[in-house]
Amino acid sequence: MAWWEGANETRVLIAQDPSTSGKHVGKFLSLRHPRTGNTTCYLYTDGGLQELHWFKQSYGSWFLGDYVCEDGRLYTATPVDPVFILLPIFEEARMKKGNDPGKFRQLDEIIYIHGYPGYQFLSSIAEKTMQVVCDLKEVGSTKFFRLNDLKVLKWLCYKVHQLKQTLPTLDNNYAAQDDKNSLYDAVSIVGEYLKDEPWVNLLCNKLKLNLQDWTKARDTETLPPSAGSAPASFNPVQENNGIDKSVARNTRQAKKARVEKDSQNIKDMFSRATRKKGCKKSHLCQLLVLSCINEGEDSGREIENTKFKWVRRSPILTEKQKQAISQLPPKMTNRCKALMKQIICFSAENGSVGLMLAAWVKGTTPRRADWLSVLKELERLNHPLYFEVTEHAFTEESFEVNIRDYTKVIHCYAKENRLREAENALMAMKNRGFVCDQVTLTALIHMYSKAGNLKLAEDTFEEMKLLGVTLDKRSYGSMIMAYIRAGMLARAETILREMEAQEIRAGREVYKALLRAYSMTGDSQGAQRVFDAIQLAGLIPDVKICGLLINAYVAAGQSREARIAFENLRRACLEPNDKCVALALTAYEKENRLKEALDLLIELERDGITLGKEASAMLAKWFQKLGVVEEVELVLRDFTSRMPQPVL
């Protein structure tokens, strides 16, 4: 571990004075160097990023008040453009192949780098600065970034020309150079923060420079710098654990400094900066002289220091608990049964679920199969602690969590309409470095659709397209159902056509839902289009689907088409149900075709189809409108005689 990552060591650092509006709190971050990829220390303060350099003579120490700092290095922090630091990870994130410009990615996914949590602090900086070199797309409140080579090259040229104009003002030697050499110097300096492939090579080609030949010529004219005192960019490899080995052999352990009359105190050079042992915050003076930033001894250590012991106990069980324990699967391992018994008998008064699970893990060392066995049983029992146990299991290394585990718990939350918990699980999944795939995003669309949140469903669907995720019938079907629930049937039908163009067939339930929606609104044309699409998809319409088409024509007042649809149903050798017969009678009734209706009833009777409750009620109502009272009574009496009698 490097000293800036928590070791209790003192260093002297000179950095830029923070702004008066800043919070005056600095934090050291471990980030990858943009050129070498080595771990390098940066200072993040007041929303800006500064790069650390160090300077050390052969022998030296610092006298800080009454404290002797054995490390004699002088660290300096200089501002650095965060675009240089973020450029390599944005390049990796777009996953460019050949001439393909790559994929758009969410910012949270881009800056999640395994082993480098410091990038998470640069989220706000990245969102502002990287728009200069990236293509940006917004889907709702979510922003997607993709690195653009042309924008990067334009930005690099601007940096080079800006540096070229600045160099002559820094030194007489630079001022005496011609424009060509100044341009080479500027490119060389900028190239210290870029990888040769592709950026340095692209930049040299753009400016028509041969940097390699110029560097060789310059090296023959310039002596190498001395190794003892040259300033260097700071990284743990260069530091050699804080002290050179030659110095360490000849130096005893630092003791409390004596007051020397002829020595120069640090306060004569800088503002006074002392640090008490265990101090959590560094003292900031006019030059921002920092000691190391210590996170403190009592930050997040309580769980680690807690001692657990998994013991067997014999609580007083209720009959319900005894029954639940007796029904545990006989093939379940003893360690899993032990945990299940604890969960079944768990009471919030006796402790927390987290401590109980931590004790079980420490005492039994479970494997992934054990976790899955417990979760499967909790799901079968529909136990109220299922989600809490699942969330804790995801944090355990022994569980070996994968993206399908997160997808399942998101789907379970969605079934219970617990949107907030599902979104929290999604965020936890992204923070673990898992990238949303087709299955996860489809589950989200289905969840937002059921909750009636069309906007989030649309945003998720567009995100799937931007990420290049493969869309299947489940993805399309979930989005179609979202539009159906929102009453946007035209949009739903558009997606259905898009599916058909890609030779993807929707499920029967999706077609049926869209047909029902058109039928209930009386849109006979839309219903007929969906009915035709069902047949083109190779699905055989059943009685219920035909009934929805007949209902659409009846609701639209198109009795003739309703009668034709009913006749087509019979020609297809389908037995009409009570609802279909009632709709057919309604169509005849609207055109006052009593004779045709009676002929239909005779044919149905001949085929062994008797009138149901709804059809009989429709016929009785029609006869009442005609004033044929006796016939109505006969129909009702006949209907009553055919109704099944209750058994006493």
MOHURA-V653353 format. One record per helix or strand of 2 or more residues. SS is the DSSP state (hx for helix, st for strand). FROM is the first residue (numbers start at 1). TO is the last residue. If there is no record, write none. Layout:
SS	FROM	TO
SS	FROM	TO
//
This chain:
hx	3	5
st	13	14
st	26	32
st	39	45
st	48	55
st	62	64
st	67	69
st	74	79
hx	82	93
st	105	106
hx	107	110
hx	117	132
st	134	139
st	142	147
hx	149	167
hx	172	176
hx	179	191
hx	196	207
hx	211	221
st	232	233
hx	236	242
hx	245	249
hx	266	269
hx	302	305
hx	319	326
hx	334	344
hx	348	350
hx	353	364
hx	368	381
hx	386	394
hx	397	399
hx	403	415
hx	419	431
hx	438	450
hx	454	466
hx	473	485
hx	489	501
hx	508	521
hx	524	536
hx	543	555
hx	559	571
hx	578	590
hx	594	606
hx	613	626
hx	629	642
//
